[in-house]
Amino acid sequence: MKLKDWLLISGIFSIFVLIAFFSTVVLQQKKEEYIPRGSTYNAKPGGCKAFYLYLKAIGFDARRWQVPLRRLKTERGQGQVMVVIDVWGLPQGGYPEAGQQRFFELFNWVRGGNTLLLIGNSPYVKNDILNTEFLSPEPQSFPFQSIVAEEDSSENIITATPHLPTIYCLGVGNIQLSQYNRVQCKRGNRVVHFQDTEGQIVTSFREGRGKVVLISDPFVVSNQGIVRDGNIYLLRNILFTEARSGVVYFDEFDHGYRVERGLFHYFKGTSLAWVFLQFLLVGGVYVFSQGKHFGRPMALTFPKKRSVLEYVSAMAGIYQKAQTHQLGLVGIYRRYKALWLKALGSEANWNVEDFSRTIAKKINRSYKDIQRVFGECEEALAGKSISKEGALSLARELEKIRKELSDVGIH
């Protein structure tokens, strides 16, 4: 087996090994990826899946928003709610698409008659339009402190009572939350529903025809906190008041759950790129092997380019330039005469008369015509001068005789 065949087989085997590796190791690691704590996909105590499922159970049209927020422009309805839960709970790499333009797109949707429910800290809270600051350590240095533990625990949990008798507080005796996160909204049209000595807990204000509601601590909506005291009733009151259409969106796009289109996005996260690189490597090795000789040196071979046509063409060119048409005729005649004598053998005793009769008999032509052609060629061979036209005419006659002899088997 040649070396290039071994290389090809080795490359194919390597591809299968890589596919098996990614199927067993990499894909297994993907199952253990980090799930953001503010995500409705997270069923652990610090997640918010229970809040999402509860809303669906009581009749809300709860949806997970997994496309860029600029797509909100296509949602023409009113009375819808967008819930953004503590997006600082992301893995290292920060907030995916924070920026003024993105913030304005969201608030334009709110001004059209919808509600933004911000729960916990996020880049939105610090925006100038909200005129709000977060009264807790920076999330980068004290990340997601509002969710106190992954186990059910009462450590660092406090109770807060309503600040004003608003519709949000209807039937809510008190709520439980952590002692860490508070907000300070400075908007003139704000309504503070819950607060304590540390700061505001639940605040709302009008924005155009819509509303913004701030809940400082995501512990209120977490899987372990939503069932404590009046937390669930507070959330019910807010959504029954603001989600008049029944549609509640949960922002999962900022937590990394994205629905993207296109062929490259379809294969994103798979081992296809590594498989393609392996094919590219094998192809490169194959191309390289075709340009290299593995073994002892071999002599270079050159194709023969000599042919009868080249010789005839060269001689014709020489005769034409030298004006020696008579020599050309002599060369042709001698060549044909030698071939015909050899082919006829003992039937031809060479002299012009006998040879002419033999040839005329073979091709059924007039003896006198054949004798005239051979006689003039013999005179040119003896040195008699002949014109260019005469030489060409005799050459054509000789070629005609040759073809007729070939037809009867004499070459």
TAGIHU-V589487 format. One record per pair of residues at least 24 apart in sequence whose C-alpha atoms are under 10 Angstrom apart, sorted by the first residue. I is the first residue (numbers start at 1). J is the second residue. D is the distance in Angstrom with one decimal. If there is no record, write none. Layout:
# TAGIHU-V589487
[[I	J	D] [I	J	D]]
This chain:
# TAGIHU-V589487
[[2	294	9.5] [3	286	9.9] [3	289	8.4] [3	294	7.9] [4	285	8.4] [4	286	6.5] [4	287	9.5] [4	288	9.6] [4	289	6.3] [4	290	7.9] [4	294	9.6] [5	286	8.9] [7	282	7.7] [7	283	9.9] [7	285	7.5] [7	286	7.4] [7	289	8.9] [8	282	6.7] [8	283	8.5] [8	285	8.4] [8	286	7.2] [9	282	9.4] [10	282	8.6] [11	278	7.3] [11	279	7.7] [11	280	9.9] [11	281	8.0] [11	282	5.4] [11	283	8.9] [11	285	9.0] [11	286	9.7] [12	278	8.5] [12	279	8.1] [12	282	7.9] [14	275	9.5] [14	278	7.7] [14	279	9.7] [14	282	9.4] [15	274	8.7] [15	275	6.3] [15	276	9.1] [15	277	9.3] [15	278	6.1] [15	279	7.6] [15	282	9.4] [16	275	8.8] [16	278	9.9] [18	271	8.5] [18	274	7.8] [18	275	7.4] [18	278	8.7] [19	271	7.1] [19	272	8.7] [19	274	8.5] [19	275	7.2] [20	271	10.0] [21	271	9.6] [22	270	8.5] [22	271	6.4] [22	272	9.9] [22	274	9.3] [23	270	9.3] [23	271	8.3] [26	269	9.9] [26	270	9.2] [26	271	8.7] [27	269	9.2] [27	270	8.4] [27	271	9.1] [30	269	9.3] [34	90	8.8] [34	91	7.4] [35	89	9.1] [35	90	8.3] [35	91	8.6] [35	255	8.2] [35	256	9.0] [35	257	9.8] [36	86	9.3] [36	87	8.1] [36	88	8.8] [36	89	5.5] [36	90	5.5] [36	91	7.3] [36	252	9.5] [36	254	9.7] [36	255	6.1] [36	256	8.4] [36	257	9.9] [37	85	8.8] [37	86	8.1] [37	87	8.6] [37	88	9.2] [37	89	5.8] [37	90	7.9] [37	144	8.5] [37	147	8.5] [37	218	9.5] [37	222	8.4] [37	223	9.9] [37	255	8.9] [38	84	8.4] [38	85	5.2] [38	86	5.5] [38	87	6.5] [38	88	8.4] [38	89	6.3] [38	90	8.5] [38	119	9.1] [38	120	9.0] [38	144	9.4] [38	147	9.6] [38	218	7.7] [38	219	9.7] [38	221	9.0] [38	222	7.8] [38	250	9.9] [38	251	9.4] [38	252	8.8] [38	254	9.8] [38	255	7.7] [39	64	9.6] [39	84	9.3] [39	85	7.4] [39	86	8.8] [39	87	8.6] [39	89	8.8] [39	90	9.6] [39	222	9.6] [39	250	8.4] [39	251	8.2] [39	252	6.4] [39	253	9.7] [39	254	9.2] [39	255	6.5] [39	256	9.4] [39	257	9.1] [40	64	8.1] [40	85	9.2] [40	222	9.4] [40	223	9.6] [40	250	7.6] [40	251	9.0] [40	252	7.6] [40	255	9.6] [41	252	8.7] [41	255	9.8] [41	257	9.3] [42	222	9.6] [42	223	8.8] [43	222	9.5] [43	223	7.2] [43	224	9.9] [44	150	7.0] [44	151	8.8] [44	222	8.9] [44	223	6.9] [44	224	8.3] [45	147	8.6] [45	148	9.6] [45	149	7.7] [45	150	5.3] [45	151	6.5] [45	152	7.2] [45	219	9.7] [45	222	6.7] [45	223	4.9] [45	224	4.9] [45	225	8.2] [46	144	9.7] [46	146	9.4] [46	147	5.9] [46	148	8.1] [46	149	7.1] [46	150	5.9] [46	151	8.6] [46	152	9.6] [46	218	9.0] [46	219	7.8] [46	221	9.2] [46	222	5.5] [46	223	6.0] [46	224	6.7] [46	225	8.6] [47	85	10.0] [47	147	9.0] [47	150	9.2] [47	218	9.5] [47	219	9.3] [47	221	8.5] [47	222	5.4] [47	223	5.6] [47	224	8.2] [47	225	9.9] [48	85	8.6] [48	218	8.9] [48	219	9.3] [48	220	9.7] [48	221	6.2] [48	222	4.8] [48	223	5.4] [48	224	8.8] [48	225	9.5] [48	226	8.7] [49	221	9.2] [49	222	7.9] [49	223	6.7] [50	221	8.3] [50	222	7.6] [50	223	5.5] [50	224	9.0] [50	226	8.0] [50	227	9.5] [51	220	9.8] [51	221	6.3] [51	222	7.3] [51	223	7.2] [51	226	7.3] [51	227	9.7] [51	232	8.6] [51	235	9.0] [52	221	9.5] [52	223	10.0] [52	248	9.2] [52	249	9.5] [52	250	8.1] [54	232	9.5] [54	236	9.9] [55	235	9.7] [55	236	8.5] [55	239	9.2] [55	246	9.7] [55	248	8.5] [56	248	9.5] [58	236	9.7] [59	246	7.8] [59	247	9.8] [60	239	9.0] [60	240	9.1] [60	243	8.5] [60	244	9.9] [60	245	8.8] [60	246	5.0] [60	247	6.3] [60	248	7.0] [61	243	9.6] [61	245	8.7] [61	246	5.6] [61	247	4.7] [61	248	6.1] [61	249	8.4] [62	246	8.0] [62	247	6.0] [62	248	4.8] [62	249	6.0] [62	250	7.5] [63	247	7.5] [63	248	6.2] [63	249	4.9] [63	250	6.2] [63	251	8.9] [63	252	9.7] [64	248	8.5] [64	249	5.7] [64	250	4.8] [64	251	6.3] [64	252	6.1] [64	253	8.5] [64	257	9.2] [65	248	9.5] [65	249	5.8] [65	250	5.6] [65	251	4.9] [65	252	5.5] [65	253	6.2] [65	254	9.2] [65	257	8.7] [65	258	8.4] [65	259	9.0] [66	249	9.6] [66	250	8.6] [66	251	6.8] [66	252	5.3] [66	253	4.3] [66	254	8.1] [66	255	9.0] [66	256	8.3] [66	257	5.8] [66	258	4.6] [66	259	5.6] [66	260	8.6] [67	251	8.8] [67	252	8.3] [67	253	5.8] [67	254	9.1] [67	257	8.5] [67	258	5.8] [67	259	5.9] [67	260	7.4] [68	97	8.7] [68	102	8.9] [68	251	9.5] [68	252	9.9] [68	253	6.7] [68	254	8.7] [68	258	8.3] [68	259	9.1] [68	260	9.6] [69	97	9.5] [69	102	7.0] [69	103	8.8] [69	105	7.1] [69	106	6.5] [69	109	9.5] [69	251	8.7] [69	253	8.3] [69	254	9.5] [70	101	9.3] [70	102	7.1] [70	103	9.5] [70	104	9.5] [70	105	6.0] [70	106	7.3] [70	109	9.3] [71	105	9.0] [71	106	9.6] [71	109	10.0] [72	105	7.9] [72	106	7.4] [72	108	9.2] [72	109	6.6] [72	110	9.8] [73	105	7.9] [73	106	8.8] [73	108	8.5] [73	109	6.7] [73	112	9.9] [74	109	9.7] [75	109	8.4] [76	109	8.8] [76	112	8.5] [76	113	9.8] [76	114	10.0] [77	109	9.8] [77	112	8.6] [77	113	8.3] [77	114	8.3] [77	245	8.0] [77	247	9.4] [78	109	9.2] [78	110	9.0] [78	111	9.8] [78	112	7.0] [78	113	5.1] [78	114	5.5] [78	115	8.9] [78	209	9.4] [78	210	8.7] [78	242	9.8] [78	243	8.7] [78	244	7.9] [78	245	6.9] [78	247	9.4] [79	110	9.4] [79	112	9.2] [79	113	6.1] [79	114	4.9] [79	115	7.1] [79	209	9.9] [79	210	8.2] [79	211	9.9] [79	239	9.9] [79	241	9.2] [79	242	6.2] [79	243	5.1] [79	244	4.7] [79	245	5.1] [79	246	7.6] [79	247	7.7] [79	248	9.3] [80	109	9.7] [80	110	8.8] [80	113	7.9] [80	114	5.0] [80	115	6.2] [80	116	8.7] [80	210	9.5] [80	239	9.4] [80	242	7.3] [80	243	5.1] [80	244	6.8] [80	245	5.9] [80	246	6.9] [80	247	5.2] [80	248	6.0] [80	249	7.8] [81	110	8.7] [81	113	9.7] [81	114	6.0] [81	115	4.7] [81	116	5.8] [81	117	6.9] [81	210	9.7] [81	211	9.4] [81	212	9.6] [81	238	9.9] [81	239	7.8] [81	242	7.0] [81	243	5.7] [81	244	8.9] [81	245	8.9] [81	246	8.5] [81	247	6.5] [81	248	4.8] [81	249	6.0] [81	250	8.5] [82	106	9.2] [82	109	9.8] [82	110	8.9] [82	114	8.1] [82	115	6.4] [82	116	5.0] [82	117	6.0] [82	118	8.3] [82	212	9.8] [82	243	9.4] [82	247	8.8] [82	248	6.1] [82	249	4.7] [82	250	6.0] [82	251	6.9] [83	115	8.6] [83	116	6.2] [83	117	4.8] [83	118	6.2] [83	119	7.4] [83	213	9.6] [83	248	7.2] [83	249	5.9] [83	250	4.8] [83	251	6.1] [83	252	9.4] [84	116	7.7] [84	117	6.3] [84	118	5.1] [84	119	6.1] [84	120	8.4] [84	121	9.5] [84	122	8.4] [84	124	9.5] [84	214	10.0] [84	249	8.7] [84	250	6.3] [84	251	5.3] [84	252	8.2] [84	253	9.9] [84	254	8.6] [84	255	9.8] [85	117	8.3] [85	118	6.3] [85	119	4.7] [85	120	6.1] [85	121	8.0] [85	122	8.1] [85	215	9.4] [85	217	9.4] [85	218	6.7] [85	221	8.6] [85	222	9.6] [85	250	8.0] [85	251	7.5] [85	252	9.0] [85	254	9.5] [85	255	9.4] [86	118	7.8] [86	119	5.9] [86	120	4.6] [86	121	5.2] [86	122	5.8] [86	123	9.5] [86	139	9.9] [86	144	7.8] [86	146	9.5] [86	216	9.3] [86	217	8.5] [86	218	6.5] [86	219	9.9] [86	254	9.7] [86	255	9.4] [87	118	9.8] [87	119	9.1] [87	120	8.0] [87	121	7.2] [87	122	5.7] [87	123	8.3] [87	124	9.8] [87	144	9.4] [87	251	9.0] [87	252	9.1] [87	253	9.8] [87	254	6.4] [87	255	6.5] [87	256	10.0] [88	120	8.6] [88	121	6.8] [88	122	6.0] [88	123	8.4] [88	138	9.9] [88	139	6.5] [88	140	8.1] [88	143	7.3] [88	144	7.0] [88	254	9.3] [88	255	8.9] [89	120	9.8] [89	121	9.3] [89	122	9.3] [89	139	8.5] [89	140	9.8] [89	143	7.1] [89	144	6.0] [89	145	9.8] [89	254	9.9] [89	255	7.9] [90	143	9.5] [90	144	9.5] [90	254	8.2] [90	255	6.2] [90	256	8.1] [91	255	8.9] [91	256	9.4] [92	140	9.4] [94	140	9.0] [94	254	9.7] [95	122	8.6] [95	123	8.0] [95	254	6.9] [95	255	8.4] [95	256	9.5] [96	253	8.6] [96	254	6.2] [96	255	8.3] [96	256	7.9] [97	123	10.0] [97	253	9.4] [97	254	7.5] [98	122	9.3] [98	123	6.7] [98	124	8.2] [98	254	9.1] [99	123	8.4] [99	124	9.0] [99	127	9.5] [100	124	9.2] [100	127	8.2] [100	128	9.7] [103	127	8.2] [103	129	9.4] [104	129	9.2] [107	207	8.0] [107	208	9.1] [107	210	8.9] [107	211	9.5] [107	212	9.1] [108	207	9.2] [108	208	8.8] [108	210	9.4] [109	208	9.8] [109	209	9.8] [109	210	8.4] [110	206	9.5] [110	207	7.0] [110	208	7.5] [110	209	7.4] [110	210	5.1] [110	211	6.6] [110	212	7.8] [111	206	8.7] [111	207	5.6] [111	208	4.4] [111	209	5.1] [111	210	4.9] [111	211	7.6] [111	212	9.6] [112	207	9.1] [112	208	7.0] [112	209	5.8] [112	210	6.2] [112	211	9.7] [113	206	9.9] [113	207	8.7] [113	208	7.3] [113	209	4.5] [113	210	4.1] [113	211	7.6] [113	242	9.7] [114	207	9.3] [114	208	9.4] [114	209	7.4] [114	210	4.7] [114	211	6.6] [114	212	8.7] [114	242	7.8] [114	243	8.0] [114	244	9.3] [114	245	9.7] [115	206	9.2] [115	207	8.9] [115	209	9.2] [115	210	5.5] [115	211	4.8] [115	212	5.7] [115	213	7.4] [115	239	9.4] [115	242	6.6] [115	243	7.6] [115	248	9.5] [116	204	9.7] [116	207	9.7] [116	210	8.2] [116	211	6.5] [116	212	4.8] [116	213	6.2] [116	214	8.4] [116	242	9.5] [116	248	10.0] [116	249	9.6] [117	204	9.1] [117	211	8.5] [117	212	6.1] [117	213	4.8] [117	214	6.1] [117	215	7.6] [117	238	9.0] [117	239	9.3] [117	242	9.7] [117	248	9.9] [117	249	9.8] [117	250	9.6] [118	202	10.0] [118	204	9.9] [118	212	7.5] [118	213	6.1] [118	214	5.0] [118	215	6.2] [118	216	8.1] [118	217	9.8] [118	218	9.3] [119	201	9.9] [119	202	9.3] [119	213	8.3] [119	214	6.0] [119	215	4.7] [119	216	5.9] [119	217	6.4] [119	218	5.5] [119	219	9.1] [119	220	8.7] [119	221	8.3] [120	144	8.7] [120	146	8.0] [120	181	7.5] [120	182	8.6] [120	183	9.0] [120	201	9.7] [120	214	7.9] [120	215	6.2] [120	216	4.7] [120	217	4.8] [120	218	4.9] [120	219	8.4] [120	220	9.4] [120	221	9.8] [121	146	9.6] [121	181	8.0] [121	182	9.0] [121	183	8.7] [121	214	9.5] [121	215	9.0] [121	216	6.9] [121	217	7.8] [121	218	8.4] [125	183	8.5] [125	184	9.7] [125	185	9.0] [125	214	8.5] [125	216	9.7] [126	185	10.0] [129	187	8.9] [129	207	9.5] [130	185	7.3] [130	186	8.0] [130	187	7.0] [130	205	9.2] [130	207	9.4] [130	212	8.7] [130	214	10.0] [131	184	8.6] [131	185	6.1] [131	186	5.6] [131	187	6.0] [131	188	9.6] [132	183	6.9] [132	184	5.5] [132	185	4.2] [132	186	5.9] [132	187	7.6] [132	214	9.7] [133	182	8.8] [133	183	5.8] [133	184	5.3] [133	185	6.6] [133	186	8.5] [134	181	7.4] [134	182	6.1] [134	183	4.5] [134	184	6.4] [134	185	8.7] [134	199	9.3] [134	200	9.6] [134	216	8.0] [135	180	8.2] [135	181	6.2] [135	182	5.0] [135	183	5.3] [135	184	6.8] [135	198	8.1] [135	199	7.3] [135	200	9.0] [135	216	9.0] [136	179	9.6] [136	180	6.1] [136	181	5.2] [136	182	6.5] [136	183	8.2] [136	198	9.6] [136	199	10.0] [136	216	9.8] [137	180	8.3] [137	181	8.3] [144	180	9.6] [144	181	9.3] [144	217	9.6] [144	218	8.8] [144	219	9.8] [145	178	8.3] [145	179	9.3] [145	180	6.8] [145	181	7.9] [145	217	9.3] [145	218	9.6] [145	219	9.4] [146	177	7.8] [146	178	5.6] [146	179	7.6] [146	180	6.0] [146	181	6.3] [146	182	9.8] [146	216	9.0] [146	217	5.9] [146	218	6.4] [146	219	5.8] [146	220	9.2] [146	222	9.8] [147	177	8.9] [147	178	7.4] [147	180	9.5] [147	217	8.3] [147	218	7.0] [147	219	5.3] [147	220	9.1] [147	221	9.9] [147	222	7.6] [147	223	9.9] [147	224	8.9] [147	225	8.7] [148	177	9.5] [148	178	7.1] [148	179	9.6] [148	180	9.5] [148	219	7.9] [148	224	9.7] [148	225	9.9] [149	224	9.2] [150	223	9.9] [150	224	8.6] [151	224	8.2] [152	223	9.7] [152	224	6.4] [152	225	8.9] [153	224	8.8] [153	225	9.9] [154	178	9.3] [155	179	9.8] [156	180	8.4] [157	219	9.4] [157	225	9.7] [159	196	9.3] [159	228	9.9] [159	229	8.8] [159	230	10.0] [160	194	7.1] [160	195	7.0] [160	196	6.7] [160	197	9.9] [160	201	8.6] [160	230	9.9] [161	193	9.1] [161	194	6.5] [161	195	7.6] [161	196	8.1] [161	230	9.7] [162	192	8.9] [162	193	5.9] [162	194	4.8] [162	195	7.3] [162	196	9.3] [162	201	9.7] [162	202	9.2] [163	191	9.6] [163	192	6.7] [163	193	5.2] [163	194	4.8] [163	195	6.1] [163	196	8.3] [163	200	9.4] [163	201	9.7] [163	202	9.3] [164	191	8.5] [164	192	7.1] [164	193	5.4] [164	194	7.3] [164	195	9.5] [165	193	7.6] [165	194	9.7] [166	191	8.9] [166	192	9.1] [166	193	6.7] [166	194	9.8] [166	237	10.0] [167	193	9.1] [167	234	9.4] [167	237	6.9] [167	238	8.1] [167	241	8.0] [168	193	7.2] [168	194	9.5] [168	202	9.3] [168	233	8.6] [168	234	6.0] [168	235	8.1] [168	236	8.4] [168	237	5.1] [168	238	5.6] [168	239	9.2] [168	240	9.4] [168	241	8.0] [169	193	7.1] [169	194	8.4] [169	230	9.1] [169	233	8.2] [169	234	6.3] [169	235	9.7] [169	237	7.4] [169	238	8.9] [170	233	8.2] [170	234	7.9] [170	236	10.0] [170	237	7.2] [171	230	8.1] [171	233	7.2] [171	234	8.4] [171	237	8.9] [172	229	8.2] [172	230	5.1] [172	231	7.9] [172	232	9.0] [172	233	6.2] [172	234	6.4] [172	237	9.1] [173	229	7.8] [173	230	6.3] [173	231	9.6] [173	233	9.4] [173	234	9.6] [174	228	9.5] [174	229	6.5] [174	230	5.6] [174	231	7.8] [174	233	9.8] [174	234	9.1] [175	220	7.8] [175	225	9.5] [175	226	9.5] [175	227	9.9] [175	228	7.2] [175	229	5.5] [175	230	4.9] [175	231	5.2] [175	232	8.8] [175	233	9.1] [175	234	8.0] [176	217	9.7] [176	219	8.2] [176	220	6.9] [176	225	7.4] [176	226	8.9] [176	227	9.5] [176	228	6.3] [176	229	6.4] [176	230	7.5] [176	231	6.8] [177	201	9.2] [177	216	9.4] [177	217	6.6] [177	218	8.2] [177	219	5.7] [177	220	5.9] [177	221	9.6] [177	225	7.4] [177	226	9.6] [177	228	8.9] [177	229	10.0] [177	231	8.7] [178	216	9.9] [178	217	7.0] [178	218	8.9] [178	219	6.7] [178	220	8.6] [178	225	9.6] [179	217	8.8] [180	216	9.3] [180	217	8.0] [181	215	9.5] [181	216	5.8] [181	217	5.5] [181	218	8.8] [181	219	9.6] [182	214	9.9] [182	215	8.4] [182	216	5.0] [182	217	7.0] [183	214	8.1] [183	215	8.2] [183	216	5.8] [183	217	9.1] [184	216	9.3] [185	214	8.9] [202	234	9.6] [210	242	9.0] [211	242	8.3] [212	242	10.0] [213	238	8.6] [213	242	9.7] [320	388	9.8] [323	388	8.4] [324	387	10.0] [324	388	8.6] [324	391	10.0] [325	386	8.5] [325	387	8.0] [325	388	5.9] [325	389	9.1] [325	390	9.4] [325	391	6.5] [325	392	8.1] [326	377	9.6] [326	380	6.9] [326	381	8.5] [326	383	8.9] [326	384	9.1] [326	385	7.5] [326	386	6.4] [326	387	7.7] [326	388	7.4] [326	390	9.1] [326	391	6.2] [326	392	9.2] [327	380	8.6] [327	381	8.4] [327	383	9.7] [327	391	9.3] [328	391	8.2] [328	392	9.4] [328	395	8.9] [329	377	7.7] [329	380	8.1] [329	381	8.6] [329	386	9.8] [329	388	9.7] [329	390	9.6] [329	391	6.0] [329	392	7.8] [329	393	9.8] [329	394	7.6] [329	395	6.2] [329	398	9.5] [330	377	7.1] [330	378	8.5] [330	379	9.8] [330	380	6.8] [330	381	5.8] [330	382	9.5] [330	383	9.7] [330	391	9.1] [330	395	9.3] [331	381	9.1] [332	377	9.8] [332	394	10.0] [332	395	7.4] [332	398	8.2] [332	399	9.2] [333	374	8.6] [333	377	6.9] [333	378	8.7] [333	380	9.7] [333	381	8.6] [333	394	9.2] [333	395	8.0] [333	398	7.4] [333	399	9.7] [334	377	9.3] [334	378	9.6] [334	381	8.7] [336	398	7.9] [336	399	8.9] [336	401	9.7] [336	402	7.7] [336	411	9.3] [337	374	9.5] [337	398	9.7] [339	402	9.9] [339	410	9.0] [339	411	7.0] [340	402	8.8] [340	405	8.8] [340	410	7.4] [340	411	7.0] [342	410	9.7] [342	411	9.2] [343	409	9.4] [343	410	6.2] [343	411	6.7] [344	410	7.8] [344	411	9.5] [351	375	10.0] [352	378	8.5] [359	401	8.6] [359	404	9.9] [359	405	8.1] [360	401	9.4] [360	405	9.8] [362	404	8.9] [362	405	7.3] [362	408	7.5] [362	409	9.8] [362	410	9.0] [363	401	8.1] [363	402	9.9] [363	403	9.9] [363	404	6.2] [363	405	6.4] [363	406	9.6] [363	407	8.7] [363	408	7.4] [364	404	9.4] [365	401	9.6] [365	404	9.8] [369	397	9.7] [370	397	9.0] [370	398	9.4] [370	401	8.6] [373	397	7.2] [373	398	7.7] [373	401	9.9] [374	398	8.6]]
